[in-house]
Amino acid sequence: MMSWRSSLISIAGVMVTTLQLASPVFAQTSPPTSSGPMTVERMHSGFYGGADVKVTDFNHHTSELIGGQAGWLIDDAFFIGGAGYGMVNGGRDDELWYGGLVLQWMVPLGGRVKVGGKALIGGGEATTSQSGIYTDVNIDPRTIGSDPRRLQSTVNDIARNAAVLRPVTYRYNEGFFVFEPEATASIRVAGPVHLTGGISYRLTSSYYLYGYYTDSHLGGLTGTFGFQIF
């Protein structure tokens, strides 16, 4: 399996190649509605929606998510709506879904290309797995002391129970808050259909494990590729 860094590089390469192939078209701006020193362009507002594929680092594994977003685009520049994503290829039976409010600002570059920034604010749920060793040996170190006979007895107990030691996988289910800022780019390919891409980082709340709060392993660098209709 490719590493998440290789996957992001591949997505970035596709975006750059697409923009290069379409570069002759970029110079063709939309015809103005009036001639002369002042140019007036018509702004569009309406439904905005589409589907995305995300390649991300989750629980130290490269995973893929699918989902989409829908909402309202104002004056071809500001989008407000909602989005949701679910994991389709989690490592070691991991699971992840999240969604929430999406705010996006877009700036046109030429007639067909837009760049901008986006942020998802919401929550989700994840199931992660951790490996460990199970054993029935239960020894209180306070009972060993410095007596050599007790120490030898303890060693014998461990040796007799060594056969029951076996690897196990522990699964943890947890809810979390998510904030995902993203840099975006899009190119119009036909009518209202746009190819889109972006680079983001998923920031999540901490989780509780073995009685301690630790840094979350649910966040990660993410590359997005999809299409939108607006």
Secondary structure, DSSP 8 states (H G I E B T S, - for coil): ---HHHHHHHHHHHHHHHHHHTHHHHT-----SS-SS--------EEEEEEEEEEEEETTEEEEEEEEEEEEEETTTEEEEEEEEEESS-GGG-EEEEEEEEEEEEEEETTTEEEEEEEEEEEEEEEEEEEEEE------GGGTTT-HHHHHHHHHHHHHHGGG-EEEEEEEEEEEEEEEEEEEEEEEEETTEEEEEEEEEEEE--EEETTEEE--SS-EEEEEEEEEE-
